[in-house]
């Protein structure tokens, strides 16, 4: 089967007064249809930059990126969920979730039916007529996730979507995200600083080097699905976490200039 995402020898440089800055160097990655791939790496390694390249928000300097489109599908190629709560403050929760469908010309009745279905799935249906300022941080991020999924993209791109939440809410939403993904198993590329989160959610975990970002190692997560939050307390999980940390810690040390 043809991979859903193919990135070949991606390079990204930025201009500065001191010359070109190499952010990503020779980055190649394939993602299969329906695969959940997590990317971890130290701060500033180019994780988010690569995701923005996949989304078409940032141009690459060299290399190629191809996302195979389903010719029969009447849906957007990708949707992106950011760490910040990227929802419109002047729109209700319902209208925020329905926004992508509105942009596609879906009728008001149909988009509201779809939006309310996703609000029910993320536990926010009774807040459909609220505005973002009336919601907690965790609720706002659930709105962002529901909006991305309601638009039914072929590929879901997630840039540390739970990174700004407190530990308890993050754990709750990790469980919700697992349950939502099990429904139709969309192709997902997910950026996180958390090894625990990457192992819990991912089919594969990609470890990036410190700046400039390259792929250092990749790990297939053999822990069976369906997974639950309790999976993180198993010996298999702890073993996998230790192995990935061994691959990552030298890169983190390079950023912070100390031995870990």
WORAVEN-V946507 format. One line per field, one symbol per residue. ss: DSSP state (H for helix, E for strand, C for the rest). A space follows every 50 residues. Layout:
ss=???
//
This chain:
ss=CCCCEEEEEEEEEECCCCCCEEEEEEEEEEECCCCEEEEECCCCCCHHHH HHHHHCCCCCCEEEEEECCCCCCCCCCEEEECCCCCCCCCCEHHHHHHHH HHHCCCCHHHHHHHHHHHHHHCCCHHHCCCEHHHCCHHHHHHHHHHHHHH CCCCEEEEECCCCCCCHHHHHHHHHHHHHHHHHHCCEEEEECCCHHHHHH HCCEEEEECCCCECEEEEEECCCCCCCCHHHHHCHHHHHHHHHHHHHHHH HHHHHHCCCC
//
